[in-house]
């Protein structure tokens, strides 16, 4: 910081950071894991390609989320790059405090053959992954996974983006 600049109030900085980052459009995905007989899923916009050789991807999850806790016991998971047909499901899976049981009721999906995780049917594509490492970053954990398989979905179905705090279709 420049000399004489006031240090911002931490809570004010959090709000300004949230508002600023809300202007960064991000692709909407659903991350899922099969923990025993329970499907856990969440909407994630903090997803990025990490490496091509070997193929690796990362996503960020609240450190205290149920899905994050499941990753301590299960090392495979999936990412669905959802399309406009999954907007209602993506919005529901983004809600904090939703019940752990029945998260995917009413969400058309199928099982990934390598991960056993739910793959949302309305998607541009799917990744099945195995956890390589998890690191804490503030109130989130960064999960990096080796991509076990990548499958293309239908094209021309319109993507979803997160922008200004809302999930919006992008045709």
Secondary structure, 3 states (H helix, E strand, C coil): CCCCCCCCCHHHHHHHHHHHHCCCCEECEEEEEEECCEEEEEEECCEEEEECCCCEEEEEEECCCHHHHHCCCCCEEEEEEEEHHHHHHHHHHCCCCCCCCCCCCCCCEEECCCCCCEEECCEEEEEEEEEEEEEEECCEEEEEEEEEEEEECCCCCCEEEEECCEEEEEC
